[in-house]
Amino acid sequence: MFYFAARHAAGDERARFIERAEYFFTYSTTTLAGMPTRRFARPVIVLLSSGWLHAWFRAHEGHLPSPPTLEAPDFGRPRAFVPQKPRAIRRAAYIIAAGTGLSVAAALYWLLVVAA
């Protein structure tokens, strides 16, 4: 969590988050290394699922994005909500109309070209 917070902080606050992340990572791994249960599934799964973040952050520490600005984003004008059922019915009608049109075109083609 501290690494994610460091990505969105600046200056001393970023350095503090990085320091806390390194502290907890080091403490966790050294404590786990001394435990007899270190080879059980749970500790291994936790390290495999979140331990990679430490290595990634160390490799990309100099390339962190600058913290976001505090400007309010422009989300545009709100649109009217259309429930899913009317949209599905409208799309089904389009599909049926297209299928009917293709069927009529195929029947006309068969009558005028193939049967002649």
C-alpha positions as CSV (number, residue, x, y, z in Angstrom):
1,M,0.0,0.0,0.0
2,F,2.9,2.4,0.8
3,Y,4.3,1.9,-2.7
4,F,1.0,2.8,-4.3
5,A,0.8,5.8,-2.0
6,A,4.3,6.9,-3.0
7,R,3.4,6.9,-6.7
8,H,0.8,9.6,-6.0
9,A,2.8,11.7,-3.5
10,A,5.6,14.2,-3.9
11,G,8.7,15.3,-2.0
12,D,9.1,14.4,1.6
13,E,5.8,12.6,1.7
14,R,6.9,10.3,-1.1
15,A,10.2,9.6,0.6
16,R,8.4,8.8,3.8
17,F,6.0,6.3,2.0
18,I,9.0,4.7,0.3
19,E,10.8,4.4,3.7
20,R,7.8,2.8,5.3
21,A,7.3,0.4,2.4
22,E,11.0,-0.7,2.6
23,Y,10.8,-1.1,6.4
24,F,7.7,-3.3,6.3
25,F,9.0,-5.4,3.4
26,T,12.4,-6.0,5.1
27,Y,10.7,-6.7,8.5
28,S,8.2,-9.1,6.9
29,T,10.8,-11.1,4.9
30,T,13.4,-11.3,7.7
31,T,10.7,-12.4,10.2
32,L,9.3,-14.9,7.8
33,A,12.8,-16.3,7.0
34,G,13.2,-17.2,10.7
35,M,9.9,-19.0,11.0
36,P,9.5,-22.8,10.6
37,T,6.3,-22.2,8.7
38,R,8.0,-20.2,5.9
39,R,7.5,-23.0,3.4
40,F,3.7,-23.3,3.9
41,A,1.4,-22.3,1.1
42,R,0.0,-19.1,2.6
43,P,3.3,-17.2,3.1
44,V,4.6,-18.4,-0.3
45,I,1.3,-17.2,-2.0
46,V,1.4,-13.8,-0.2
47,L,5.0,-13.3,-1.3
48,L,4.3,-14.4,-4.9
49,S,1.3,-12.2,-5.2
50,S,2.6,-9.0,-3.6
51,G,6.4,-9.4,-3.2
52,W,7.0,-8.6,-6.9
53,L,5.9,-5.0,-6.2
54,H,9.0,-4.3,-4.1
55,A,11.3,-5.4,-7.0
56,W,9.3,-3.5,-9.6
57,F,9.4,-0.3,-7.5
58,R,13.1,-0.6,-6.9
59,A,13.7,-1.0,-10.7
60,H,11.5,1.9,-11.6
61,E,12.0,4.3,-8.7
62,G,13.6,7.0,-10.8
63,H,10.8,6.9,-13.3
64,L,7.8,7.5,-11.1
65,P,5.1,9.8,-12.5
66,S,4.7,13.2,-11.0
67,P,1.8,13.5,-8.6
68,P,-1.5,14.4,-10.1
69,T,-2.7,18.0,-10.1
70,L,-5.6,18.9,-7.9
71,E,-7.7,20.4,-10.7
72,A,-11.2,19.1,-11.0
73,P,-11.6,17.0,-14.1
74,D,-14.2,17.8,-16.7
75,F,-16.5,14.8,-17.1
76,G,-18.7,16.5,-19.7
77,R,-22.5,16.8,-19.5
78,P,-24.4,13.9,-18.0
79,R,-26.4,11.7,-20.3
80,A,-29.8,10.3,-19.8
81,F,-29.9,6.8,-18.4
82,V,-31.3,4.2,-20.7
83,P,-32.0,0.8,-19.1
84,Q,-30.5,-2.3,-20.6
85,K,-33.8,-4.0,-21.6
86,P,-34.9,-1.3,-24.0
87,R,-31.5,-1.2,-25.6
88,A,-31.5,-5.0,-26.0
89,I,-35.0,-4.9,-27.6
90,R,-33.9,-2.1,-30.0
91,R,-30.8,-4.1,-31.0
92,A,-32.8,-7.3,-31.5
93,A,-35.1,-5.3,-33.7
94,Y,-32.2,-4.1,-35.8
95,I,-30.9,-7.7,-36.1
96,I,-34.3,-9.0,-37.1
97,A,-34.7,-6.2,-39.7
98,A,-31.2,-6.9,-41.1
99,G,-31.9,-10.7,-41.2
100,T,-35.3,-10.1,-43.0
101,G,-33.7,-7.8,-45.5
102,L,-31.0,-10.3,-46.2
103,S,-33.6,-13.1,-46.6
104,V,-35.6,-11.0,-49.0
105,A,-32.5,-10.1,-51.0
106,A,-31.5,-13.8,-51.1
107,A,-34.9,-14.9,-52.2
108,L,-35.0,-12.2,-55.0
109,Y,-31.5,-13.2,-56.1
110,W,-32.6,-16.8,-56.3
111,L,-35.8,-16.0,-58.2
112,L,-34.1,-13.6,-60.7
113,V,-30.7,-15.1,-61.2
114,V,-30.6,-18.8,-60.2
115,A,-34.2,-19.8,-61.3
116,A,-34.1,-18.0,-64.6
